[in-house]
């Protein structure tokens, strides 16, 4: 069993699970400075003794998704839309939701962005009362709150132009499907708690970086009454960050994982070519040594080698042409 959960509420569960070996949080001490390492990277360190270093370096969080046509038709999406996720896991709790952005700010942002984009709003079914505070929406807004399952949500996010959210699961899903994401963060640590950065995604935390933050789950947060680190993030700040961001999402581009897999494939083909070439040289030597026998078509114990030799050139050419074709297609996508 590999445990990635740090919360005390999971301790009883992971202790009761029967497994031959348990690794991960609560079991392994890997040593780290939690002020500067993302939790996603930290979790990968739990696998150091289970997965090779080269594979770990090529590993990034990913989630399953559906074909775009399926969700576009089901939810009436345009070819170009954005996703907003105003809620988070604490939205139904009493007291101050320290990770929340003011409702008035969300209303203003929805209004402004809906002038330029089809805006899709997502949230869980049990959060419907919270979303009533943001309604009515502009007529062009697509309301998907409580209307999709996890794989559909991931697919909607994957095909969005970009996502704006608070510190929530939506931000992490966005990063895992390589959709640019702007995460509004206040009490949380923008290094450890932001979505995992990879070579193919765009993660942009929007934070005031107050002197008192990060303070999540500390006495400083509990004593805070006005949540200034979130309340003072303005709509104009968010719009400026979006407009000034230099990112390009091309759904036809290969992901870094696909690139690494293909490079391994090319290396394998290259090794095959080397083996064929060496074999060809050996067969040429054999052919010249046995030329007279073979030309007279006399049965010979090595006659099968000749049959292989006569086909070898076409085999090599076939492998090389496949390699060349795949490599060309690869280059057109990077």
FENZI-V920062 format. One record per backbone hydrogen bond with DSSP energy under -1.0 kcal/mol. NH is the residue of the N-H (numbers start at 0). CO is the residue of the C=O. Records with the same first field share a line. If there is no record, write none. Layout:
NH=CO / CO
//
This chain:
2=22
9=6
10=7
13=9
14=10
15=11
16=12
22=0
24=2
26=23
27=23
35=32
38=191
41=37
42=38
43=39
44=40
46=43
47=44
49=46
50=46
55=51
56=52
58=55
70=66
71=67
72=68
73=69
74=70
76=71
81=117
82=161
83=119
84=163
90=87
92=89
97=95
99=96
105=101
106=102
107=103
108=104
109=105
110=106
111=107
112=108
113=109
114=111
115=112
116=112
119=81
120=141
121=83
126=123
127=124
130=126
131=127
132=129
133=130
140=137
141=118
143=120
145=122
146=143
152=148
153=149
154=150
155=151
156=152
157=153
158=154
159=156
160=80
162=179
163=82
164=181
171=167
172=168
173=169
174=170
175=171
176=172
177=174
178=173
180=201
181=162
182=203
183=164
184=205
192=188
203=180
205=182
212=209
214=186
215=186
217=214
221=217
222=218
229=226
230=226
231=227
232=229
237=233
238=234
239=235
240=236
241=237
242=238
243=239
252=249
253=332
258=254
259=255
260=256
261=257
262=258
263=259
264=260
265=261
266=262
267=263
268=264
269=265
270=266
271=267
272=268
273=269
274=270
275=271
276=272
277=273
278=274
279=275
280=276
281=277
282=278
283=279
284=280
285=281
286=282
287=283
288=284
289=285
293=289
294=290
295=291
296=293
297=292
302=299
304=301
305=301
306=302
307=303
308=304
309=305
314=310
315=311
316=312
317=313
318=314
319=315
320=316
321=317
322=318
323=319
324=320
325=321
326=322
327=323
328=324
329=325
330=326
331=327
332=329
//
